[in-house]
Amino acid sequence: MANLKTFFKFTQNIWIYLLSLTLASISQEFEYDIESLIGDNLDLISEHTQTLRSGDQIYDSHFYAADFLRDFNNELRQWRHASAQVDWNYKTNLTDSNRNQKLKIDSDFENWWRRKLKEAKKFRQEALPETFSRQLAMITLTATSEKNDLNRRRDFILSRMEAIYGSTKACLTRNSCLPLEPSLVDIMTKSRDPEFLKETWLQWRNSIGPKVRPYFTQLIQILNEAAVENGFSDYSDFWKQDLFFNTSTLDATIITLWTEVKPFYQQLHAYVRRKLRERYGSGIIGIDGAIPAHLLGNMWAQHWPNILDIVSPYPELNQQPSIEARLRKSFNVHGMFRLANTFYTSLGLYPMSSTFWDKSMFRKPRDRNVVCHASAFDLYFPGDFRIKMCSELTFDSFRTVHHEMGHIEYFMSYADQPTIFREGANAAFHEAIGDTIQLSVLSETHLRGLGLIDEDYLPDDPDIQYKSSIHNLLSMALEKLAFLPFGLFLDIWRWDVMKGKITEENYNKKWWEMRLQYQGLRSPVPRSEQNFDPGAKYHIISNSPYISYFISYIQQFQMFQSLCQVSGYKGPLHKCDIYGSREAGRKLKHTLHYGSSIPWQDQLEHLTGSKQVKSDAILEYFRPLYDWLVLDNIVHKEKIGWNEAEINWIDE
């Protein structure tokens, strides 16, 4: 028996080694038949492994747990590499062939995982060391169905909705039919014609919503069925546990955080509403307290910095146009990524790999349809990390590049962890890293150091310097604070759909009721259940969680505050620049290397001194602006809130 076991083990290791070499070779060529390479080999490996582990005596054996987890992580790395590769291929070239290949690999990957899950459930986790039991708990936390047909249908629906989203165009009266990015997004960003903005806003939603609505309904049914099959009440129950592992207080945490920042948002909302009313008139803005959703410089009204020229109290101090002009003069798109790389390396973090520069998609290609939504990819192959982004030489792209590169830094930092731990401490951590760096990059101090702001921009005049701080803080608040209610309500709406509190009969009405409740926004035109406005947002059709963004937008200030303190900076938080601080870089890098190997609360405590996500730092950062807004709204007798507003709705 011992000889048989040794033989099986030797055979298994040979298969893994050969499979690794094969995948390494084919990933360089982008032309391969992954089905034939992976399926049979890993079936054989799993068969041998199962043979060796038959018997109750191994359920609490440290030896067999270590053996199982080593094999699992090796095989998982191969699967994740293959899955990431076909995902990249599809999203950078939306063809039926690439979609079918992605569906096949995803299906085979899930079948493999289900086999491993059954094996992992045999172990008695409480009898094993913490690092073993944590890995086994993560492996067995799943909402994947045992029914192959159900999983294939789910994958088809998701890929179909992404294909629709990536290829849909909106036809406008003064233009030809235009894609979302960059064309429609540019219109919403730059136009100041309220009727043209309304038409663009409307045509995108009317073009995409009805196409994806029936698919979305089917998707929710499939996700819930699979979740219940795995012991969850619905898919939202699984999602919360998966995103924030062992966090029973998630619902209470997000409501507490929103309650703490809501008064600030209401002051910002009231101020912006008045400035828009001064620009467009009460006939367009209305008098009920709500803001029309098409006038905020963003297709989804989730970020508002693009209307800074309208709402700034000191427009003469607005440096964004000159910053963009200097970006265009001094850099190309590739150079903008090099600039971000320089910031990260100044902290002692990793430089981008040669593969990153060779294989990333920095601009939208002209010869094929792609998913333009900016994303970072870990290919689970040494040095293979990529960004997919339809970049432009704009201030918005400048911000996004630094955010996405933060994901890459995280990938590289935890690359040596067991594969199951190669992910963020929780979903919010991954989003917060790049944005924490972004807070430093966008500081006036740093922009001046890059030569994007004139050295003589501010005279030695306390009054002008104060006005400049208010202007810059307002710009940041339009980006960060304005986002918070959107980041919160989107998943609250989706969770209620999954729980059955919202049904197909009232998808859109509840969407707009929540937009009004949380954001104080209403549709510029009457909407009905014939429409499906949630489908205009990528994260809805791609089934991508969103609550992590809400938490990360608060957590990033908490992390930034800590890094500024470590760097030795003393002064107003909004003026801190950690560029070049190796001390801050060491603290950040040490935290990032854990991946998900220890609880996120412990990692947050290591970085910030607290196990809880707190709003103190974001409120400190914006305190000068908050005080200014309160006074300005009092002076102009502007009503705070929108309690009298109603949604713009018709029943059909």
C-alpha positions, 0 to 999 in steps of 0.5 A: 500500500505504501508503494502504491501511495508513493507511485500515485503521489509521484504520478500526480506531481508529474501531471501537475508539473507537465500541466504547469509547463504546458500552460506556461507555454500556451499562455505566451501564444494566446492560441490553445485548446484549454479544454483538452489541456486541463479537463482530462489531466485534472480529472486524473489528478483528482481521481488519484487524490480521492483514492489516497484519501478514502477513509474516515481516519483522515478527517482530522489528520494534519498530514492529509489536510496539508497534503490536500491543501497543497494539491488544491492550491497548485491545481487552483492556480492552474485553473485560475490562470486558464479562467483569467486568460479566457476572461481577458480574451473575451473582454478585450475581443467580444466574439462568439468564439471567445465567449464560448471558450470562456463559458467552457472553461468556467463550467469545467472550473466549477465542476472541478471546484465542486469535486474538491468541495466535497473532499474539503467537507470531509475534514473536521476544521476545528481539529486543524491548525488555523491556517488549514481551517481557514483555507478549508472554510473558504473552499467550502463557502460556495453558492455554486449549484450541483446542477451543471445545466443551471451553472451553464445557463448562468454563465451564458446569461452573464456573458450575453449581458456583457456582450450586449453592454459592450456592443450597444449603441445609442442613436442621437438626433444630432449624432450617429449611433454612439457607443457608451465609452468613450462617446456617450460618457464624453457627452455626459461629461462635457456638454452643458446643453440640458436637452442634449444631456437628457436625450443622451441619458435617455437613449442609453437607458432605452437602448440597453435596459429592455435588452437585458431585463429578461436576462437579469430576471433569469439570473436572479432566479438561478443565483437564488436557487443555487444559494438555497441549494448550498444552505443560504436563504438567498444569494445576497446572504451568500454574497455578504459572507463571501465579500466580508468573510465572517462579518456578521455585523455588515448590515449594521456597519454600513447603516452606521457609516451612512448615518454618520456621513449623511449630514455632510452629503445633504449639505453638499447636495443642497449647495450643488442643487442651488448652483445648478438652479442658478445655471439652468433655472428652476424650470429644469431643476424643479423646486421639490428638493431633488436634482435631475439625474442627467445634470451631474456630469456622469452617466449614472450621477455617481461622481460629480467632479465634471460639473466643478466648473458650474458649482465651484465658488471660485472658478478662477482657481480651477486648475483642472483644464490646465492640468489636462492641457499639461497632461496632453502636452507632456504625456501620452496614454502610456506615459500616464501609466508610467507616471503612476508606476513611478508613484508606487515605486517611490514608496518601495512598492513593486514596479510593473512587470514587463508583461504588464507593459506588453499585454495590457490594453491601455486604449480602446482598439478600433478594430473590435468591440471590447468591455471598456470598463476599467479592470485589473487582471491577475493571470496567476502566472509569474509576472503576468498582471494587466490592466484593461482600460479605454484611457484618454488623456483626461483628469478622470483617466489620470485618477483611474490609472492610479486606482487600477494600478493599486489592484496590481500592487495588491496582486503582486504583494500577495502572489506568494500566498497559497492560491486560495489566499490570493485575494484581498482581505475583503472586497473593500480592501482591494478597492481602497488601496489604489484610492488611498494612493489617489488621495495623495496623487491628487493633492495640490502638493503632489500635482505641483511637484509633477509640474501639472500646476504652476509653481506660482499658482498661489500667491502668498495670500492666506485668503486666496490659499483658503479659497483654493483649499475650499475649491480643491476640497469641493472637487474631491467631495464631488468625487468621493462624498457624492458617490457614497449614497450611490455606492450604498443603495445599488446593492441594497436594491439588489439584495432586496431583489434577491430576497424577493422584497423587490419583484420583476413587477416593481424593479424600476419603481423601487430603483427610483424610490431608492435613488430619491431616498438615498441620493436625492435624485430623480429621473429627468423624464417619466419612467415606468416598468417598461424601462429597466434603468438598473441595467444601464450600470455595468455592475448590475449586468456583470453581477459585480458586487458594489457595496465594497465600493461604499466601504472602500470610499470611507476606509481609504481615508482611514488608511490614508490618515494612518500612512500620513502619520507614519510618513511623519506628515503634520498638517491638514489631512487634505494636503498630505502627500506620501510620495517617496515615503518608504516608511509608509510604503513598508507599512502598506506593503506588509499589510498587503502581503497577507492577502486573505490569509488572516482576518481583515479586521486584524489587517485593518488594525495593523494598518490603522490601529482599529479593527473597525471601519470608521468615518472619523478620517473622511470627516476630518479630511473634509471638515473645512469644506463642511463648515464652509458649506453649512455657512454658505447654505445658511447665507443663501437660505437653501433648504437641506434635504428633499423630503417633499420630492417624488419620483418622476413616474408613470404607471403603464 
